[in-house]
């Protein structure tokens, strides 16, 4: 489901006033075009500094993602922008985050340094235990696509996984990768994130499956993945992205479907 992007001026006056009471006077509001999940995504220049605000109407089908991000934010170990506040007013749920100065979206191509920075961040994340908050478990999230119980069980773990490596969710700033949009954070085995990121390296970085796995092998967690479970997980994501592309046709979903299919085919021969 792609969400229609609105502007700061589309928010009710009472909602904007509630935010301004938190931030101080707002000098400028600039809508951010990237991302698919937020109705509001805006950079605010305020009397107290610059910040990023994202949000949804409280009755939006994905309004739960606001609560998920708010719950995860204190536990990301410096790998994500700090959550500064949450405002729920006049039917809106909005989160205010630290603004990543000089941040740019990651480039996943083979010649870019960005995948190495992401690998460093994922190595740190793999060392992060899941906080005591409600998160979906990986073995349940992918259950419909993995029929074999032992393969589903291999996805289980007590580590915090991001799971959504759209390059717009990885900001590069000051020689480090910062991960944003934790709405799909999951309780999982630590090898899950590298496996999911491989598909994005293939789709948007135009890397081969072999190159993507060479990148993944930089991370200790990758070597914890049972081969048969990794193969089953690759097949599961190929089915998942085919389903997504069928339901939401377009170049973006087609590229992920094709990349996931190529990766699953590669895994079946290794």
N, C-alpha and C positions, 0 to 999 in steps of 0.2 A: 504494500500500500504506500503510494507516494503522497505525501502531505503537501497541501497548497501553502506556499510561503506568503505570510502576511507581513505588514510593516509595523513599526513602532506606533505610528499614528492610527493604526487600526485597533489598537488596544483601547478598552474603555478608559475614559479620563480618570476614573477612580483607581483603576489598576496602575496606570502610569504614576499617579500621585503617591500610591503606596510604595512604589519602587523609589521614587525621588525622595521620599521621606527617609529611605535607607541610604541612598547614595549621595545625597546632597543635590544641588542644582545640576541638571543635565544640559550640557552645552551642545551636544550633537549626537544623533542616533543614525547609524548606518547599517542597513540590512545586509546580512551576509548571504551570499547566494548558494554556497555549498551545503551539502547534507540533504537528507530526504525525510527525516523523522520529526522535525520541529516545525510548528506553524510560525513561531517567532524565533528568529536567530539574528541577533543584532549586536553590534559593537556600540557601547555607550561611552562617550567621553563626558566625565562628570567632574564635579568639584573635588572629588576624592580620588581621581585617577580613572584609568580606562579599564573596562571590564567587558566580558562577553555574557550575554543573556540569551537563554533559550527557554522555550516553553510551549505548552499546549493548553487548549481549553480543557477544563476539568472533566467534561463529558466526552472527550475524544477517546476513541477505542484504544489508543496507546497511552492514555494518561498515566497508566501504571509505570511507564518508563521514567517519569519524573521522580517518583518515589524511589525507584531502583537506583538511579544515579545519585540521589541525595544520600541514600544509605551506604553506597559503596565509596563515595568520595573521601571520607576520612581514612580509608584503609588502603589507598593506592600507593603508599610509600614514596611519594614524591614523583611518581611516574605520570601524574595527571595534574592539570591545573587545580588549584585549591577552590573548593566551593565556599563562597563568601556568605551567601544568604539564600533563603527560599521564601518567596512571596506567593501566597494564595489569596486572591482577591477578585471579587466580581466574576467568578466563573473561570478564572485563569490560574494556572500553576506555572510559576516561573522560577528559574534557577540563575543565580548570578555567580559567574566564575572569574577567577583571576584571568586577565588577558595575557596571552602568550606573545610578548613583544617580539617582533621580527620573525615570527613563526611562518613557515610555508608548508604546504602539503608535501608529503614524502614522494620521492621519485623512486620507484621500485625497479628501474632498469638495471641491467647487469653492470654498467659502468659507473653507477651512482654510489656514493658512500652511504646513502640513506638506509639500505637494507642492513648494513653492518651496525648502524646506530639502533635500528629496531631490534636486531638480535641482542645487543647489549641490554636494551630495556626488557626484552622478554626473558633474558637470563635472570635479571633481578626479580621480575614478576613471578617466575617459577619458584622463587624462594619465599614467596608471600603466602602464608596460610590464609584460608578463608576466614573472614571475621564472623562473628556470631550474628549474622543477618540472614534474612530469607533470600535464597538464590535458587534458581533452577539447577538441578543436577544434570550433568552432561549425559549420563546413561539414560535419563528420562527424556531429555530434550531431543536426542537423536533416536529414540527407541523405535519410532515408526519406520525408520530407514535401515535398521540393523536387526535382522531377524534372530541372529545367533546370540543367546544369552551371555556366553563367555566373552564375546566381542563387545557387547554393551558394557559388561562389567569392567573391561579394560579402560573404558573412558572415565570411570569413577575415580575421584580423588578429593583431597581436601585442600586444593590450591585454587587461588583466584585466577580465572581466565577471562580475558577481554572478549575474544571471539569474533570481532568485527574489524577486519584490517583493510577496509576501504582506505585508500591513501588520504582521503579527506579527514580520516580519524587519527592520523598520525602526523603531528606537526614537528617539523625540524627547526630547532632554534638553539643557537650557541653550541653546536656540535653535540646535541643530544636529541633523542626522540621522546616526544611527549604524547601520550595517548589520551584522546578525548572520546566522548560519547560511549559511556560505559553501560548503556541501557541493556545490553545483552550479556552482561557479566554473568559468569556461570561457575559453579563448583565443579572442578574437573581434575583429571590427571594433568601434570604439567607439560606433557608433550602435545596437548591438544592445540594450543595456540600456534606453535610452529607449523603444525600440519595444516591448519586453516589459512595461515599466512601464505603458505606455498601457492595456494590457488590464486591469491591476489598478485603474487609476483609473476605468475604465468599470465594472468588476464591483463593486468595494467602495466607490468614491467616488461612484458614480451620475453620473459625468460623461458627456457625450456624446463620441463619437469626435472630433468637431471640437474640443471643449474639451481633450481629452487631447493632441491634436496641437499645440494652441496652447501647452500646457505643455511638450511635448517641444521645441518650437522655441526655447525659452530656452537650450538647450544647443548649443554649437557643433558637437558631434559629430553631432547630428541632421541637420545640413545636408550631411553627408558621405555620407548614404545614397542610393544610386541609386534612383530612383523605382520602376523595375521590380523591383528586388531587394526593396525595402520592401513592395511589393504581394505578391510571392511569399512573403515571410516572414510577412505577415499571414495569407495563405491557409494556410500551413504550420501556424501556431499554431491556426487554427480547426480544422484536421484533428486536430492533436495533442490539443486540449482535448475534442473530440468523442470521441476514443478513450479519454481518461482518464475522461470522464463515463460512457461505456458500461461501462467496467471497474469503476469505483468510483462507482455512482450515489448521489446525495445532493444536498442544496441547495448545498453548497460547490462541487462539481465542475460542477453545472448552471449556476451563476452565471458561472463562468469560461468554460464552453462558449458560453453565450449572449453574453457580452461579447466573446470572441474572434471569434465569428461576426459580430457587429455591426461590429466593427472591420474585419474583412476585407471586408465589404460596403461600408463607407465607403471603404476604400482603392481598391476596384474602380471607384469613381465619381470619383476625384480625379485 
